[in-house]
Amino acid sequence: MSALENSTFTGTSFTKEMKIHKIKRGRDEHYPFEIVDSMGFQNPGGIKPEDIINAIKGHIPDKYCFNTDSPISPEKPEYQKNPTLCNKAHCLVTILPAESVSRMDKSVFNKMYFVREKASELRIPQVIVMTKVDKACELVNQDIKKIYTSKKIKDKIQECSINTGISKNAIYPVKNYDEEITQDADVEMLILAALRDILNFANDYVDRVLEEEE
């Protein structure tokens, strides 16, 4: 699960509905995983924490429009009462911009903590993708290879870990494509490394569930 980058958890969320993205592998062919995008936790408004939990459990279908006043309920026709393993989330991914971590309202972290607790009860792996590192550190802005030696980025990861409860080794700093018109191998490497680990976490979760069902 994730929120589009436009949602910095402090402004207005770009995503208003549940969106399932399939990654194209070729013509009429997709990779065997999906990225589910949801509304952000911005204040005021934003998605209800209960809806994130419902989405994780597979109760919310694709293209469901979130109601910022009340979460989905079993009485609503869109509610999927008997979700399969394929409908459920296999890894919870939170998108946080590095430049905004210090300014985020405590109530947003409280919502995140509530969701994390429920996800932990379901034994779902959790990671944070910390974006816009180049906006948080001029050194990294000049040379993305400095990302793991930058004290500012290390401090941001530490702050993010303290505020969310996610361990530092599950926080992945990445740079967004902004003004670039061509791909950058160093930028791609960070993004692909995060995606690789997320898929491995998700795959381990599915394997564990299937073993327990046997």
C-alpha positions in Angstrom: 0.0 0.0 0.0 1.3 3.5 -0.7 0.2 7.1 -1.2 1.1 9.0 -4.4 4.1 11.3 -4.0 1.7 14.4 -4.2 0.4 13.4 -0.8 3.1 14.5 1.6 0.8 13.7 4.6 0.7 17.4 5.2 -1.1 18.7 2.1 -3.9 17.6 -0.1 -3.8 14.0 -1.3 -3.6 13.5 -5.0 -5.2 10.0 -4.8 -8.9 9.9 -4.0 -9.6 6.3 -4.8 -8.1 2.9 -4.4 -5.9 2.2 -7.4 -4.3 -1.1 -8.4 -1.3 -0.7 -10.7 0.0 -3.6 -12.8 3.5 -3.2 -14.2 3.8 -4.1 -17.9 6.4 -6.6 -18.8 5.7 -6.6 -22.5 2.8 -6.5 -24.9 -0.3 -7.9 -23.1 2.0 -9.2 -20.3 2.5 -8.0 -16.7 4.9 -8.8 -13.9 3.3 -11.1 -11.2 2.8 -8.4 -8.7 0.6 -5.3 -8.1 1.1 -2.0 -6.5 -1.9 -0.7 -4.6 -2.2 3.0 -4.2 -4.3 4.7 -1.5 -5.2 8.1 -0.2 -2.8 9.8 2.2 -3.0 10.7 5.9 -3.0 14.5 5.5 -4.6 16.8 8.0 -7.3 17.9 7.9 -9.1 15.1 6.0 -7.3 12.2 4.5 -8.0 8.5 4.6 -9.4 7.0 7.7 -6.9 4.5 9.3 -9.6 1.9 9.4 -9.8 2.1 5.6 -6.1 1.3 5.3 -6.7 -1.7 7.5 -9.7 -2.8 5.4 -7.6 -2.4 2.3 -4.8 -4.5 3.8 -7.3 -7.2 4.6 -8.6 -7.2 1.1 -12.1 -5.7 1.8 -11.7 -2.7 -0.5 -11.9 -3.1 -4.3 -10.0 -1.3 -7.0 -11.4 2.2 -7.8 -13.3 2.5 -4.5 -13.6 6.2 -3.8 -12.6 6.9 -0.2 -14.9 8.8 2.2 -12.9 11.1 4.5 -15.7 11.3 6.9 -16.3 7.6 7.5 -14.5 4.3 6.6 -16.1 1.6 4.5 -18.4 -0.8 6.3 -19.6 -4.4 5.7 -23.0 -3.0 4.8 -21.7 -1.1 1.7 -22.1 -2.9 -1.6 -18.4 -2.3 -2.5 -17.2 -4.2 0.6 -15.5 -7.5 -0.3 -16.6 -9.8 2.5 -14.6 -12.9 1.5 -11.3 -11.7 0.2 -8.7 -14.2 -1.1 -5.0 -14.1 -0.4 -4.6 -12.3 -3.8 -6.9 -9.5 -2.6 -4.8 -8.9 0.5 -1.7 -6.7 0.9 1.5 -8.7 1.3 3.7 -5.8 2.3 2.7 -2.4 3.8 4.7 0.4 2.2 4.6 4.0 3.5 5.8 6.9 1.4 7.4 9.7 3.3 9.2 12.7 1.8 12.5 13.3 3.6 12.1 17.1 3.6 8.7 16.9 5.4 9.4 14.4 8.2 10.4 17.1 10.7 7.2 19.1 10.0 4.6 16.4 10.1 1.9 16.7 12.7 2.0 14.2 15.5 -1.6 13.1 14.8 -0.4 11.8 11.5 2.2 9.6 13.2 -0.5 8.4 15.6 -2.6 7.3 12.6 0.4 5.5 11.2 1.1 3.8 14.5 -2.4 2.5 14.7 -2.1 1.0 11.2 1.3 -0.4 12.0 -0.1 -2.2 15.1 -2.9 -3.8 13.1 -0.5 -4.8 10.3 1.8 -6.3 12.9 -1.0 -8.4 14.3 -1.5 -9.7 10.8 2.3 -10.3 10.6 2.5 -8.2 7.4 6.0 -6.8 6.7 6.3 -3.0 6.7 8.8 -0.6 5.1 9.1 3.1 4.5 10.3 4.6 1.2 11.7 8.0 2.1 11.6 10.1 -1.0 13.0 13.5 -2.1 16.3 13.0 -0.4 17.9 15.5 -2.8 15.6 18.2 -1.4 16.7 17.4 2.2 20.4 17.5 1.5 22.4 19.7 -0.9 25.3 17.2 -0.9 23.0 14.5 -2.2 21.4 16.9 -4.6 24.8 17.4 -6.2 25.8 13.8 -6.1 23.3 11.0 -5.4 26.1 8.6 -4.6 26.6 10.5 -1.3 23.2 9.3 -0.1 24.7 6.7 2.3 27.4 9.0 3.7 25.3 12.1 4.2 24.8 13.0 7.9 21.6 14.8 7.0 20.1 11.8 5.4 21.2 9.6 8.3 19.5 12.0 10.7 16.3 11.9 8.6 16.3 8.1 8.6 16.8 8.2 12.4 14.1 10.7 12.9 11.8 8.7 10.6 12.5 5.6 12.6 11.8 7.2 15.9 8.5 8.8 14.8 7.1 5.7 13.0 8.6 2.8 14.9 10.0 1.3 11.7 13.6 0.0 12.1 16.3 2.0 10.2 17.1 -1.0 8.0 13.5 -1.0 6.7 13.7 2.6 5.6 14.8 3.2 2.0 16.0 6.6 0.9 15.4 7.4 -2.8 15.5 10.3 -5.2 12.5 11.3 -7.3 12.7 12.1 -11.0 12.0 15.8 -11.1 13.4 17.9 -13.9 15.4 15.0 -15.5 14.3 14.0 -19.0 16.6 10.9 -19.2 17.0 8.0 -16.9 19.8 8.0 -14.3 21.4 4.7 -13.4 22.3 5.8 -9.8 18.7 7.0 -9.2 17.3 3.8 -10.7 19.6 1.6 -8.5 18.1 3.1 -5.3 14.5 2.6 -6.5 15.1 -0.9 -7.8 16.9 -1.9 -4.6 13.9 -0.8 -2.5 11.5 -2.6 -4.9 13.6 -5.8 -4.8 13.4 -5.9 -1.0 9.7 -5.1 -0.9 9.0 -7.9 -3.3 11.2 -10.3 -1.2 9.3 -9.3 2.0 6.0 -9.8 0.3 7.0 -13.2 -1.2 8.2 -14.4 2.2 4.8 -13.4 3.7 2.9 -15.3 1.0 5.1 -18.4 1.4 4.5 -18.3 5.2 0.7 -18.0 4.8 0.6 -20.9 2.3 2.7 -23.1 4.5 0.4 -22.5 7.4 -2.6 -23.4 5.3 -1.2 -26.8 4.3 
